[in-house]
Amino acid sequence: MSVDYAVVIPTVGRDSLRVVLDAVEHGVGPPPREIIVVDDRPEPGPLPATHSARVLRTGGRGPAAARNAGWRAACCEWVAFLDDDVVPPRDWKLRLAEDLARLGLDVGASQARIVVPLPPDRAPTDWERGTAGLADARWITADMAYRRAALAHAGGFDERFPRAYREDAELALRVQARGYRIVNGDRVTTHPVREAGFFASLKQQRGNADDALVRRLLGPEWRARIGGAPGRLPWHVATAAAGAVAVLCGLVGWRKAAVAFGGTWAGLTGWFAARRIAPGPRTRDEVAKMVVTSVAIPPAACWHRLRGELRHRSVPAVGGPRRRVVLVADALDRLRSRSEPRAVARTAEPAPGTGRWRP
């Protein structure tokens, strides 16, 4: 079968890049017209096993910018994105070609099924459970093939997303809004759990800043639109607020109030830590990690969300000021109609094309 495609791999220089390139270069199936590796490190350096790939550099602008540079440099019907930390099977090219060959022109993208291997002999850690969530994520670009025309029509990835977080779902919604379908392919790609440090879950709270941008772009129901789980931000706000008020009350000498708010903070923090510890292996290291980070996560989440709201405050909000103006106008129309004489109201008729009534 003949499929015109290129492979784009954004990378930050991980050693696992050689595994991806080996599958793309030496695996079974029709070869891509081109392999493009986009080095998104702030400072360039050597990359493993890229002798047969075209290397572009984006200087640390984030995965959205790296993918844009890659697909815009490609001249193929299809652009297959692979992350640099996945493990494609040896027949990945064959399976990709089979997925793409049967698609109609109304299909803008084909998503692979992602498998995250977890330890068979113990319960997964908090970090491992988080990575396992990628298996159910919608429109994840760890292995996603987009029709190049669909990318061009939608304008590509939004480069205001600096992390590998939300940018893929936001693009998928724009592609579908332009009339394309996104389908699930039959190919399967493995996404191993990367090693993570003690404060990995705390660092992930930076994504709350990106949630602020998604909220403005997609509206209040954005989580439902991208298929996301309910967020914890309201609980984090309550926890951080209780802790802050407890400290302030203590400083001004309001002891009873300080104890009350301090107890609320302790209860919410303990509940959060317990929810994270219960499904895990409950080792000493894991429990310590969960307790410490559960104290730090609520204020960090609030801080990053506030930072995102301030950074993206100029982005027009869906369901924001424009909708409020319309609602106010409708309310004024209703008040005016109530103040008009009954005789005038009886002669009212709908204004053409508006659905509103006029005398």
C-alpha positions as CSV (number, residue, x, y, z in Angstrom):
1,M,0.0,0.0,0.0
2,S,1.1,3.5,-0.7
3,V,0.7,6.3,1.9
4,D,2.3,9.7,1.7
5,Y,3.4,10.6,5.2
6,A,6.2,12.2,7.2
7,V,7.1,11.5,10.8
8,V,7.7,14.4,13.2
9,I,9.3,13.8,16.6
10,P,9.7,16.7,18.9
11,T,12.5,16.0,21.5
12,V,14.2,17.5,24.5
13,G,17.2,15.2,24.0
14,R,16.0,12.0,25.8
15,D,18.0,8.9,25.2
16,S,14.7,7.1,24.4
17,L,14.7,9.0,21.1
18,R,16.9,6.3,19.6
19,V,14.2,3.7,20.3
20,V,11.6,5.8,18.4
21,L,14.0,6.4,15.5
22,D,14.9,2.7,15.3
23,A,11.3,1.7,14.9
24,V,10.7,4.4,12.3
25,E,13.8,3.7,10.3
26,H,14.2,-0.1,10.5
27,G,10.7,-1.4,11.3
28,V,8.4,-3.2,9.0
29,G,6.1,-1.2,6.6
30,P,6.2,1.5,4.0
31,P,8.8,4.1,4.9
32,P,7.9,7.7,5.5
33,R,8.9,10.3,2.9
34,E,10.8,12.1,5.6
35,I,11.7,11.9,9.3
36,I,11.9,15.2,11.0
37,V,13.3,15.5,14.5
38,V,12.6,18.9,16.2
39,D,15.2,19.7,18.9
40,D,13.3,21.9,21.4
41,R,16.1,22.3,23.9
42,P,17.1,25.9,24.8
43,E,20.7,25.1,23.9
44,P,21.5,22.8,21.0
45,G,23.5,19.6,21.7
46,P,24.1,16.1,20.3
47,L,21.1,14.0,19.6
48,P,21.2,10.2,19.5
49,A,20.7,8.2,16.3
50,T,19.6,11.1,14.1
51,H,21.9,10.5,11.1
52,S,19.0,9.7,8.8
53,A,16.6,12.4,10.1
54,R,16.2,16.0,9.3
55,V,16.9,18.1,12.4
56,L,15.2,21.4,13.2
57,R,15.7,23.5,16.2
58,T,13.1,25.6,18.0
59,G,15.1,26.8,21.0
60,G,12.9,25.6,23.9
61,R,9.7,27.3,22.8
62,G,7.6,24.2,23.9
63,P,6.1,21.1,22.2
64,A,3.4,23.1,20.4
65,A,5.9,25.3,18.6
66,A,8.1,22.2,17.9
67,R,5.3,20.3,16.3
68,N,4.3,23.4,14.3
69,A,7.9,23.7,13.0
70,G,7.8,20.0,12.1
71,W,4.6,19.8,10.2
72,R,5.1,23.0,8.3
73,A,8.5,21.7,7.1
74,A,6.9,18.5,5.8
75,C,5.4,18.2,2.3
76,C,3.2,15.2,2.7
77,E,-0.4,14.3,2.8
78,W,-0.1,13.0,6.4
79,V,2.1,14.0,9.3
80,A,2.5,11.4,12.0
81,F,3.6,12.8,15.4
82,L,5.5,10.7,17.8
83,D,6.8,11.7,21.3
84,D,10.4,11.0,22.0
85,D,9.6,8.7,25.0
86,V,7.2,6.2,23.4
87,V,8.1,2.7,22.2
88,P,6.5,2.0,18.8
89,P,6.3,-1.7,17.8
90,R,8.4,-3.1,15.0
91,D,5.5,-3.1,12.6
92,W,4.4,0.5,13.5
93,K,4.9,1.8,10.0
94,L,2.8,-1.1,8.6
95,R,0.0,-0.5,11.1
96,L,0.1,3.3,10.5
97,A,-0.2,2.8,6.7
98,E,-3.2,0.4,7.2
99,D,-4.9,3.0,9.5
100,L,-4.4,5.8,7.0
101,A,-5.1,4.0,3.8
102,R,-8.8,3.3,4.6
103,L,-9.6,6.9,5.6
104,G,-11.9,9.2,3.7
105,L,-11.2,12.9,3.0
106,D,-13.5,13.9,5.8
107,V,-11.1,12.4,8.4
108,G,-8.5,14.8,9.7
109,A,-6.6,12.6,12.1
110,S,-6.0,9.1,13.2
111,Q,-5.1,8.4,16.9
112,A,-3.2,5.3,18.1
113,R,-4.1,3.4,21.1
114,I,-1.7,4.1,23.9
115,V,-0.7,1.4,26.4
116,V,1.1,2.3,29.7
117,P,2.7,-0.7,31.4
118,L,2.3,-0.8,35.2
119,P,4.1,-2.9,37.7
120,P,2.4,-6.3,37.9
121,D,3.5,-7.1,41.5
122,R,2.4,-4.0,43.4
123,A,-0.1,-1.1,43.3
124,P,1.0,1.8,41.1
125,T,2.4,5.0,42.6
126,D,0.7,8.3,42.3
127,W,3.1,9.2,39.4
128,E,2.5,5.9,37.7
129,R,-1.3,6.3,37.9
130,G,-1.0,9.8,36.4
131,T,1.0,8.4,33.5
132,A,-1.5,5.6,33.1
133,G,-4.2,8.2,32.4
134,L,-2.6,8.8,29.0
135,A,-4.1,5.5,27.9
136,D,-7.6,7.1,28.1
137,A,-6.7,10.6,27.0
138,R,-8.5,11.9,24.0
139,W,-6.5,13.2,21.0
140,I,-3.1,12.7,22.7
141,T,-0.3,13.4,20.3
142,A,2.1,10.8,21.7
143,D,1.1,8.9,18.5
144,M,-1.3,10.9,16.3
145,A,-1.3,11.3,12.6
146,Y,-2.9,14.5,11.2
147,R,-3.8,15.2,7.6
148,R,-1.6,18.2,6.7
149,A,-4.5,20.0,5.1
150,A,-6.4,19.8,8.4
151,L,-3.5,21.2,10.3
152,A,-3.2,24.1,7.9
153,H,-6.9,24.7,7.9
154,A,-7.0,24.9,11.7
155,G,-3.8,26.9,12.0
156,G,-1.7,24.3,13.8
157,F,-1.0,24.1,17.5
158,D,-1.6,27.1,19.7
159,E,1.9,28.1,20.7
160,R,0.7,29.9,23.8
161,F,0.7,26.5,25.4
162,P,4.3,26.2,26.6
163,R,4.0,22.6,28.0
164,A,2.8,19.2,26.7
165,Y,-0.5,19.9,28.4
166,R,-3.9,20.7,26.8
167,E,-2.4,21.9,23.5
168,D,-3.3,18.6,21.7
169,A,-7.0,18.6,22.9
170,E,-7.4,22.3,22.0
171,L,-6.1,21.6,18.5
172,A,-8.3,18.6,18.0
173,L,-11.4,20.6,18.8
174,R,-10.5,23.3,16.3
175,V,-9.9,20.6,13.6
176,Q,-13.3,19.1,14.3
177,A,-14.9,22.5,14.3
178,R,-13.7,22.8,10.7
179,G,-15.6,19.7,9.6
180,Y,-13.0,17.0,10.0
181,R,-13.4,13.8,12.0
182,I,-10.8,12.3,14.3
183,V,-10.9,8.5,14.4
184,N,-9.2,5.8,16.5
185,G,-6.7,3.6,14.6
186,D,-5.8,0.0,15.2
187,R,-2.1,0.6,15.8
188,V,-0.8,0.4,19.4
189,T,2.1,2.3,20.9
190,T,3.6,1.8,24.4
191,H,4.2,4.8,26.6
192,P,6.5,3.8,29.5
193,V,6.4,5.5,32.9
194,R,9.4,7.9,33.1
195,E,11.4,8.2,36.3
196,A,10.3,11.2,38.3
197,G,11.7,13.1,41.3
198,F,10.2,13.7,44.7
199,F,8.4,16.9,43.7
200,A,7.2,15.8,40.3
201,S,3.5,16.1,41.2
202,L,4.2,19.6,42.6
203,K,5.9,20.7,39.3
204,Q,2.8,19.5,37.4
205,Q,0.8,22.2,39.0
206,R,2.2,24.6,36.4
207,G,-0.5,23.1,34.1
208,N,-3.1,25.1,36.0
209,A,-1.8,28.2,34.2
210,D,-2.7,26.4,30.9
211,D,-6.1,25.6,32.2
212,A,-6.7,29.3,32.5
213,L,-6.0,29.7,28.7
214,V,-8.2,26.7,27.8
215,R,-11.0,28.2,29.9
216,R,-10.9,31.4,27.9
217,L,-10.7,29.6,24.6
218,L,-13.4,27.0,25.1
219,G,-15.7,28.4,27.8
220,P,-16.9,27.2,31.2
221,E,-17.7,23.6,30.0
222,W,-14.2,23.1,28.6
223,R,-13.5,20.0,30.7
224,A,-16.5,18.2,29.3
225,R,-15.6,19.2,25.8
226,I,-12.1,17.7,26.0
227,G,-13.3,14.7,28.0
228,G,-11.4,15.6,31.1
229,A,-12.1,14.5,34.7
230,P,-13.4,17.1,37.2
231,G,-10.6,19.3,38.5
232,R,-9.5,19.7,42.1
233,L,-9.0,23.5,41.9
234,P,-12.0,24.4,44.0
235,W,-10.7,22.1,46.8
236,H,-7.2,23.5,46.5
237,V,-8.6,27.1,46.8
238,A,-10.6,26.1,49.9
239,T,-7.5,24.5,51.4
240,A,-5.1,27.3,50.6
241,A,-7.6,29.9,51.8
242,A,-8.2,28.1,55.1
243,G,-4.5,27.9,55.7
244,A,-3.9,31.5,54.9
245,V,-6.8,32.7,57.1
246,A,-5.5,30.5,60.0
247,V,-2.1,32.1,59.8
248,L,-3.5,35.7,59.6
249,C,-5.8,35.0,62.6
250,G,-2.8,33.7,64.5
251,L,-0.8,36.8,63.7
252,V,-3.5,39.2,65.0
253,G,-4.2,37.1,68.1
254,W,-7.5,35.6,67.2
255,R,-6.8,32.3,68.7
256,K,-10.2,30.6,68.4
257,A,-10.5,31.6,64.7
258,A,-7.0,30.4,64.0
259,V,-7.7,27.0,65.6
260,A,-10.9,26.7,63.6
261,F,-9.4,27.6,60.3
262,G,-6.3,25.6,61.0
263,G,-8.4,22.5,61.7
264,T,-10.2,23.0,58.4
265,W,-6.9,23.3,56.6
266,A,-5.6,20.1,58.3
267,G,-8.7,18.2,57.5
268,L,-8.7,19.1,53.9
269,T,-5.0,18.5,53.5
270,G,-5.3,15.1,55.3
271,W,-8.2,14.1,53.1
272,F,-6.3,15.0,49.9
273,A,-3.2,13.1,51.1
274,A,-5.3,10.0,52.0
275,R,-7.0,10.0,48.6
276,R,-3.5,9.9,47.0
277,I,-2.0,7.3,49.4
278,A,-4.9,4.8,49.5
279,P,-4.6,3.3,46.0
280,G,-0.8,3.3,46.0
281,P,1.8,0.9,47.3
282,R,1.9,2.7,50.7
283,T,5.7,2.3,51.1
284,R,7.5,4.7,53.4
285,D,8.9,6.7,50.5
286,E,5.6,7.0,48.7
287,V,3.7,8.0,51.9
288,A,6.3,10.6,52.7
289,K,6.1,12.0,49.2
290,M,2.3,12.2,49.2
291,V,2.2,13.9,52.6
292,V,4.8,16.6,51.8
293,T,3.4,17.3,48.3
294,S,-0.2,17.3,49.5
295,V,0.7,20.2,51.8
296,A,2.4,22.1,48.9
297,I,0.1,21.4,46.0
298,P,-3.0,23.5,47.0
299,P,-1.2,26.9,47.2
300,A,1.0,26.0,44.2
301,A,-2.1,25.2,42.1
302,C,-3.8,28.4,43.1
303,W,-0.7,30.5,42.4
304,H,-0.2,29.0,38.9
305,R,-3.9,29.4,38.1
306,L,-3.7,33.1,39.1
307,R,-0.6,33.5,37.1
308,G,-2.3,32.0,34.0
309,E,-5.4,34.2,34.5
310,L,-3.2,37.3,34.6
311,R,-1.1,36.2,31.6
312,H,-4.1,35.4,29.4
313,R,-6.4,38.1,30.5
314,S,-6.3,39.7,27.1
315,V,-7.6,36.6,25.4
316,P,-11.3,37.0,24.5
317,A,-13.2,34.7,26.8
318,V,-15.9,32.4,25.4
319,G,-19.1,33.1,27.4
320,G,-17.4,36.2,28.7
321,P,-18.1,40.0,28.3
322,R,-19.8,39.7,24.9
323,R,-22.3,37.2,26.3
324,R,-22.9,39.4,29.4
325,V,-23.6,42.4,27.1
326,V,-26.2,40.3,25.2
327,L,-27.8,39.2,28.4
328,V,-28.0,42.8,29.7
329,A,-29.5,44.0,26.4
330,D,-32.2,41.3,26.6
331,A,-33.0,42.3,30.2
332,L,-33.4,46.0,29.1
333,D,-35.7,44.9,26.2
334,R,-37.9,43.0,28.7
335,L,-38.0,46.0,31.1
336,R,-38.9,48.4,28.2
337,S,-41.6,46.1,26.9
338,R,-43.2,45.9,30.4
339,S,-43.3,49.7,30.6
340,E,-45.1,50.2,27.2
341,P,-48.9,50.6,27.0
342,R,-50.9,47.5,26.6
343,A,-52.3,48.7,23.3
344,V,-48.8,48.9,21.8
345,A,-48.0,45.5,23.1
346,R,-51.0,44.0,21.3
347,T,-49.7,45.3,18.0
348,A,-46.2,44.0,18.5
349,E,-44.6,41.7,15.8
350,P,-41.3,39.9,15.6
351,A,-38.5,41.8,14.1
352,P,-37.2,40.0,11.0
353,G,-34.3,37.7,11.7
354,T,-34.0,38.5,15.4
355,G,-36.6,36.6,17.2
356,R,-37.3,39.7,19.3
357,W,-40.5,41.7,19.4
358,R,-40.9,45.2,18.3
359,P,-43.9,47.6,18.4
